[in-house]
């Protein structure tokens, strides 16, 4: 059995895919962030927009660019470096991570300290801290 794209040992179908189908299954900010990483890996633009706070959500035109880029790179792994708050009963939290990928033959990574908040009763990505 292959582990999930997000680095958890569960299969993608039993892990992030479940959250892609029902965002309320992301019980923590970290779970939401991991599901977003997996959405980049599988180029799920609809979920990337849905899991973004309404006030900072990219436009539909930007979604097309995001999906095109996500498909153009080879995703390697996700490393969660630190979390603050973001637990089931919290209303906000942060996750610091590195997402590694190959682009044009060279290893690259995104290092971000992200803010997550609850909107409409579930976790969403707000933006960089």
GROMACS elastic network, one bead per residue, 0.5 to 0.9 nm:
[ bonds ]
;  ai    aj funct       b0    kb
    1     9     6  0.89228   500
    1    10     6  0.83125   500
    1    11     6  0.66983   500
    2     5     6  0.88571   500
    2     9     6  0.77130   500
    2    10     6  0.77136   500
    2    11     6  0.57210   500
    2    12     6  0.77955   500
    3     6     6  0.82010   500
    3     7     6  0.66481   500
    3     8     6  0.61131   500
    3    10     6  0.52585   500
    3    12     6  0.65321   500
    3    15     6  0.89593   500
    4     7     6  0.56159   500
    4     8     6  0.55088   500
    4     9     6  0.62225   500
    4    10     6  0.57894   500
    4    13     6  0.78510   500
    4    14     6  0.82581   500
    4    15     6  0.65491   500
    4    16     6  0.71449   500
    4    17     6  0.89889   500
    4    38     6  0.78705   500
    5     8     6  0.74884   500
    5    11     6  0.83638   500
    5    12     6  0.65197   500
    5    16     6  0.80812   500
    5    34     6  0.84295   500
    5    35     6  0.87309   500
    5    37     6  0.76703   500
    5    38     6  0.54011   500
    5    39     6  0.89747   500
    5    41     6  0.71018   500
    5    42     6  0.88948   500
    5    75     6  0.86939   500
    5    76     6  0.86103   500
    5    77     6  0.72172   500
    5    78     6  0.79461   500
    6     9     6  0.88862   500
    6    12     6  0.82308   500
    6    15     6  0.86007   500
    6    16     6  0.75056   500
    6    33     6  0.89277   500
    6    34     6  0.52329   500
    6    35     6  0.68798   500
    6    36     6  0.86844   500
    6    37     6  0.63398   500
    6    38     6  0.56436   500
    6    41     6  0.89740   500
    6    77     6  0.71718   500
    6    78     6  0.60007   500
    6    79     6  0.85656   500
    7    10     6  0.85908   500
    7    34     6  0.82384   500
    7    77     6  0.69561   500
    7    78     6  0.64234   500
    7    79     6  0.79145   500
    8    11     6  0.78745   500
    8    12     6  0.86773   500
    8    15     6  0.77040   500
    8    34     6  0.89681   500
    9    12     6  0.88855   500
    9    15     6  0.86983   500
   10    13     6  0.80512   500
   10    14     6  0.59963   500
   10    15     6  0.58447   500
   11    14     6  0.52245   500
   11    15     6  0.60220   500
   11    16     6  0.83891   500
   11    17     6  0.89029   500
   12    15     6  0.50216   500
   12    16     6  0.55989   500
   12    17     6  0.57308   500
   12    18     6  0.81897   500
   12    38     6  0.83327   500
   13    16     6  0.66824   500
   13    18     6  0.63139   500
   14    17     6  0.65880   500
   14    18     6  0.60874   500
   15    18     6  0.57237   500
   15    19     6  0.70834   500
   15    35     6  0.81554   500
   16    19     6  0.50756   500
   16    20     6  0.61915   500
   16    21     6  0.87225   500
   16    26     6  0.86274   500
   16    31     6  0.81331   500
   16    32     6  0.85949   500
   16    34     6  0.72936   500
   16    36     6  0.83244   500
   16    38     6  0.66089   500
   16    39     6  0.81845   500
   17    21     6  0.62916   500
   17    22     6  0.86387   500
   17    35     6  0.76488   500
   17    38     6  0.82704   500
   17    39     6  0.86128   500
   18    21     6  0.52385   500
   18    22     6  0.62743   500
   18    23     6  0.80494   500
   18    25     6  0.71380   500
   18    26     6  0.88810   500
   19    24     6  0.70269   500
   19    25     6  0.52525   500
   19    26     6  0.59042   500
   19    31     6  0.85465   500
   19    32     6  0.78247   500
   19    35     6  0.66329   500
   20    23     6  0.59132   500
   20    25     6  0.86926   500
   20    35     6  0.70386   500
   20    36     6  0.85689   500
   20    39     6  0.77657   500
   20    44     6  0.86269   500
   20    47     6  0.62168   500
   20    51     6  0.89513   500
   21    25     6  0.86941   500
   21    47     6  0.86272   500
   22    25     6  0.58147   500
   22    26     6  0.81414   500
   23    26     6  0.57915   500
   23    27     6  0.88823   500
   23    32     6  0.78637   500
   23    47     6  0.86202   500
   23    50     6  0.84158   500
   23    51     6  0.73844   500
   23   122     6  0.69975   500
   23   123     6  0.77597   500
   23   124     6  0.88072   500
   24    27     6  0.68243   500
   24   121     6  0.76973   500
   24   122     6  0.53807   500
   24   123     6  0.74346   500
   25    28     6  0.88330   500
   25    31     6  0.86224   500
   25    32     6  0.86870   500
   25   122     6  0.84399   500
   26    29     6  0.73089   500
   26    30     6  0.82037   500
   26    31     6  0.52158   500
   26    32     6  0.51739   500
   26    33     6  0.88491   500
   26    35     6  0.79328   500
   26    88     6  0.88507   500
   26   122     6  0.74764   500
   26   123     6  0.68075   500
   27    30     6  0.84668   500
   27    31     6  0.65657   500
   27    32     6  0.76067   500
   27    86     6  0.87351   500
   27    87     6  0.70967   500
   27    88     6  0.52515   500
   27    89     6  0.87774   500
   27   122     6  0.77841   500
   27   123     6  0.74678   500
   28    31     6  0.51609   500
   28    32     6  0.64020   500
   28    33     6  0.86785   500
   28    85     6  0.87917   500
   28    86     6  0.54276   500
   28    88     6  0.53076   500
   28    89     6  0.86261   500
   28    90     6  0.84820   500
   28    93     6  0.86922   500
   28   122     6  0.89427   500
   28   123     6  0.69949   500
   29    32     6  0.50871   500
   29    33     6  0.61420   500
   29    34     6  0.86104   500
   29    83     6  0.84575   500
   29    85     6  0.80333   500
   29    87     6  0.65982   500
   29    88     6  0.82330   500
   29    92     6  0.76935   500
   29    93     6  0.63075   500
   29    94     6  0.71353   500
   29    95     6  0.72214   500
   29   115     6  0.85104   500
   29   116     6  0.59329   500
   29   117     6  0.76474   500
   29   118     6  0.87708   500
   29   123     6  0.60600   500
   29   124     6  0.76285   500
   29   125     6  0.81830   500
   30    34     6  0.60483   500
   30    35     6  0.84796   500
   30    80     6  0.82696   500
   30    83     6  0.72705   500
   30    86     6  0.70549   500
   30    87     6  0.83119   500
   30    93     6  0.86654   500
   30    94     6  0.80764   500
   30    95     6  0.62924   500
   30   116     6  0.87518   500
   31    34     6  0.50860   500
   31    35     6  0.61266   500
   31    36     6  0.86152   500
   31   123     6  0.89191   500
   32    35     6  0.50588   500
   32    36     6  0.62264   500
   32    37     6  0.87608   500
   32    51     6  0.77131   500
   32   116     6  0.84616   500
   32   123     6  0.64246   500
   32   124     6  0.69348   500
   32   125     6  0.77334   500
   33    36     6  0.50298   500
   33    37     6  0.63416   500
   33    38     6  0.87393   500
   33    95     6  0.75331   500
   33   114     6  0.85814   500
   33   116     6  0.83254   500
   33   124     6  0.84272   500
   33   125     6  0.73489   500
   34    37     6  0.50952   500
   34    38     6  0.63386   500
   34    39     6  0.86128   500
   34    78     6  0.79882   500
   34    80     6  0.86746   500
   35    38     6  0.50413   500
   35    39     6  0.61362   500
   35    40     6  0.87689   500
   36    40     6  0.63734   500
   36    41     6  0.87211   500
   36    44     6  0.88286   500
   36    47     6  0.76272   500
   36    48     6  0.62100   500
   36    51     6  0.73852   500
   36   125     6  0.86793   500
   37    40     6  0.51527   500
   37    41     6  0.64387   500
   37    42     6  0.89071   500
   37    78     6  0.74319   500
   37    99     6  0.76734   500
   38    42     6  0.62995   500
   38    43     6  0.82317   500
   38    44     6  0.83983   500
   39    42     6  0.52293   500
   39    43     6  0.55719   500
   39    45     6  0.72159   500
   39    46     6  0.89229   500
   39    47     6  0.67344   500
   39    48     6  0.64579   500
   39    70     6  0.89686   500
   40    44     6  0.63389   500
   40    45     6  0.76677   500
   40    48     6  0.76115   500
   40    66     6  0.84285   500
   40    67     6  0.75422   500
   40    70     6  0.55519   500
   40    71     6  0.80390   500
   40    75     6  0.83018   500
   41    44     6  0.79257   500
   41    70     6  0.66556   500
   41    71     6  0.75941   500
   41    73     6  0.88088   500
   41    74     6  0.79684   500
   41    75     6  0.60022   500
   41    76     6  0.89439   500
   42    45     6  0.88619   500
   42    70     6  0.78700   500
   42    71     6  0.76640   500
   43    46     6  0.88640   500
   43    48     6  0.86003   500
   43    66     6  0.81895   500
   43    67     6  0.52935   500
   43    68     6  0.79312   500
   43    69     6  0.86646   500
   43    70     6  0.56098   500
   43    71     6  0.60312   500
   44    47     6  0.56122   500
   44    48     6  0.64205   500
   44    49     6  0.89947   500
   44    67     6  0.71299   500
   44    70     6  0.89442   500
   45    49     6  0.62840   500
   45    50     6  0.85374   500
   45    63     6  0.60116   500
   45    64     6  0.75224   500
   45    66     6  0.72334   500
   45    67     6  0.56880   500
   46    49     6  0.53609   500
   46    50     6  0.61408   500
   46    51     6  0.86206   500
   46    63     6  0.79647   500
   47    51     6  0.58729   500
   47    52     6  0.84613   500
   48    51     6  0.53251   500
   48    52     6  0.64038   500
   48    57     6  0.89400   500
   48    63     6  0.81629   500
   49    52     6  0.51994   500
   49    53     6  0.82636   500
   49    54     6  0.86849   500
   49    57     6  0.61458   500
   49    58     6  0.66856   500
   49    59     6  0.83249   500
   49    60     6  0.84718   500
   49    63     6  0.72859   500
   50    53     6  0.78374   500
   50    54     6  0.83519   500
   50    57     6  0.81693   500
   50   124     6  0.80884   500
   51    54     6  0.88618   500
   51    57     6  0.85797   500
   51   123     6  0.75026   500
   51   125     6  0.61169   500
   52    55     6  0.83960   500
   52    56     6  0.68580   500
   52    57     6  0.52328   500
   52    58     6  0.79639   500
   52   116     6  0.89944   500
   52   123     6  0.89086   500
   52   124     6  0.52233   500
   52   126     6  0.62504   500
   52   127     6  0.83405   500
   53    56     6  0.55064   500
   53    57     6  0.56642   500
   53   116     6  0.84520   500
   53   117     6  0.78763   500
   53   118     6  0.85788   500
   53   119     6  0.70600   500
   53   123     6  0.87459   500
   53   124     6  0.54411   500
   53   125     6  0.56902   500
   53   126     6  0.51572   500
   53   127     6  0.83183   500
   54    57     6  0.52118   500
   54    58     6  0.88214   500
   54   119     6  0.83399   500
   54   124     6  0.88265   500
   54   126     6  0.84781   500
   55   126     6  0.80695   500
   56   125     6  0.86788   500
   56   126     6  0.64563   500
   56   127     6  0.73039   500
   57   125     6  0.88851   500
   57   126     6  0.82773   500
   58    61     6  0.79737   500
   58    62     6  0.56966   500
   58    63     6  0.64190   500
   59    62     6  0.50584   500
   59    63     6  0.61890   500
   59    64     6  0.88872   500
   60    64     6  0.65755   500
   61    64     6  0.53800   500
   61    65     6  0.68386   500
   61    66     6  0.89464   500
   62    65     6  0.51131   500
   62    66     6  0.61755   500
   62    67     6  0.86574   500
   63    66     6  0.50028   500
   63    67     6  0.61233   500
   63    68     6  0.85001   500
   64    67     6  0.52335   500
   64    68     6  0.61094   500
   64    69     6  0.86311   500
   65    68     6  0.50600   500
   65    69     6  0.61262   500
   65    70     6  0.84996   500
   66    69     6  0.52067   500
   66    70     6  0.60227   500
   66    71     6  0.86235   500
   67    71     6  0.61726   500
   67    72     6  0.85745   500
   68    71     6  0.53308   500
   68    72     6  0.62801   500
   69    73     6  0.66659   500
   70    73     6  0.58616   500
   70    74     6  0.81657   500
   70    75     6  0.83597   500
   71    74     6  0.76330   500
   72   103     6  0.74709   500
   72   104     6  0.89555   500
   73   101     6  0.64152   500
   73   102     6  0.57389   500
   73   103     6  0.50673   500
   73   104     6  0.78129   500
   74   100     6  0.87581   500
   74   101     6  0.53370   500
   74   102     6  0.50083   500
   74   103     6  0.67164   500
   75    78     6  0.87047   500
   75    99     6  0.79018   500
   75   100     6  0.62751   500
   75   102     6  0.64939   500
   75   103     6  0.89279   500
   76    99     6  0.76767   500
   76   100     6  0.52894   500
   76   102     6  0.71972   500
   76   107     6  0.89088   500
   77    98     6  0.83500   500
   77    99     6  0.60188   500
   77   100     6  0.53302   500
   77   101     6  0.71847   500
   78    97     6  0.71527   500
   78    98     6  0.59069   500
   78   100     6  0.63208   500
   79    96     6  0.87307   500
   79    97     6  0.55305   500
   79    98     6  0.51562   500
   79    99     6  0.64023   500
   79   100     6  0.82364   500
   80    83     6  0.78471   500
   80    95     6  0.72418   500
   80    96     6  0.61667   500
   80    98     6  0.65684   500
   80    99     6  0.86246   500
   81    95     6  0.75750   500
   81    96     6  0.53479   500
   81    97     6  0.51248   500
   81    98     6  0.73618   500
   82    94     6  0.80725   500
   82    95     6  0.57857   500
   82    96     6  0.50425   500
   82    97     6  0.70507   500
   82   113     6  0.86158   500
   83    86     6  0.75249   500
   83    93     6  0.73096   500
   83    94     6  0.55199   500
   83    96     6  0.62683   500
   83    97     6  0.88677   500
   84    87     6  0.85581   500
   84    92     6  0.88187   500
   84    93     6  0.54409   500
   84    94     6  0.51823   500
   84    95     6  0.66436   500
   84    96     6  0.89029   500
   85    90     6  0.64742   500
   85    91     6  0.83550   500
   85    92     6  0.64901   500
   85    94     6  0.65907   500
   85    95     6  0.87760   500
   86    89     6  0.79054   500
   86    90     6  0.55321   500
   86    91     6  0.68853   500
   86    92     6  0.52905   500
   86    94     6  0.65023   500
   86    95     6  0.82183   500
   86   116     6  0.71789   500
   86   117     6  0.77486   500
   86   123     6  0.84474   500
   87    90     6  0.52526   500
   87    91     6  0.81405   500
   87    92     6  0.81815   500
   87    93     6  0.75458   500
   88    91     6  0.83032   500
   90    93     6  0.73761   500
   90   117     6  0.85688   500
   90   118     6  0.82302   500
   91   116     6  0.84526   500
   91   117     6  0.56930   500
   91   118     6  0.53410   500
   91   119     6  0.86527   500
   91   123     6  0.82620   500
   92   115     6  0.73673   500
   92   116     6  0.55535   500
   92   118     6  0.63399   500
   92   123     6  0.81965   500
   93   114     6  0.84247   500
   93   115     6  0.59561   500
   93   116     6  0.53236   500
   93   117     6  0.65054   500
   94   113     6  0.67385   500
   94   114     6  0.54048   500
   94   116     6  0.58697   500
   94   117     6  0.86931   500
   94   128     6  0.89708   500
   94   129     6  0.77643   500
   95   112     6  0.80488   500
   95   113     6  0.57140   500
   95   114     6  0.53019   500
   95   115     6  0.67118   500
   95   116     6  0.78172   500
   96   111     6  0.74256   500
   96   112     6  0.56259   500
   96   114     6  0.61045   500
   96   115     6  0.88965   500
   97   110     6  0.79077   500
   97   111     6  0.57800   500
   97   112     6  0.56381   500
   97   113     6  0.65202   500
   97   114     6  0.81230   500
   98   109     6  0.62432   500
   98   110     6  0.54026   500
   98   112     6  0.65625   500
   99   108     6  0.84031   500
   99   109     6  0.52842   500
   99   110     6  0.51282   500
   99   111     6  0.66878   500
   99   112     6  0.85782   500
  100   107     6  0.70722   500
  100   108     6  0.58167   500
  100   110     6  0.66046   500
  100   111     6  0.88319   500
  101   106     6  0.83101   500
  101   107     6  0.58254   500
  101   108     6  0.53886   500
  101   109     6  0.59742   500
  101   110     6  0.84874   500
  102   105     6  0.59837   500
  102   106     6  0.53462   500
  102   108     6  0.58662   500
  102   109     6  0.83485   500
  103   106     6  0.55054   500
  103   107     6  0.65434   500
  103   108     6  0.67670   500
  104   107     6  0.85390   500
  112   128     6  0.66563   500
  112   129     6  0.82874   500
  113   127     6  0.85666   500
  113   128     6  0.56998   500
  113   129     6  0.57114   500
  114   125     6  0.73891   500
  114   126     6  0.74125   500
  114   127     6  0.56106   500
  114   129     6  0.54224   500
  115   124     6  0.88009   500
  115   125     6  0.63285   500
  115   126     6  0.54297   500
  115   127     6  0.54485   500
  115   128     6  0.57981   500
  115   129     6  0.56015   500
  116   123     6  0.65315   500
  116   124     6  0.55776   500
  116   126     6  0.51948   500
  116   127     6  0.73029   500
  117   122     6  0.80580   500
  117   123     6  0.56128   500
  117   124     6  0.56276   500
  117   125     6  0.66521   500
  117   126     6  0.64483   500
  118   121     6  0.58006   500
  118   124     6  0.59806   500
  118   125     6  0.87285   500
  119   122     6  0.55676   500
  119   123     6  0.63641   500
  119   124     6  0.65586   500
  120   123     6  0.84214   500
  125   128     6  0.88402   500
  126   129     6  0.88194   500
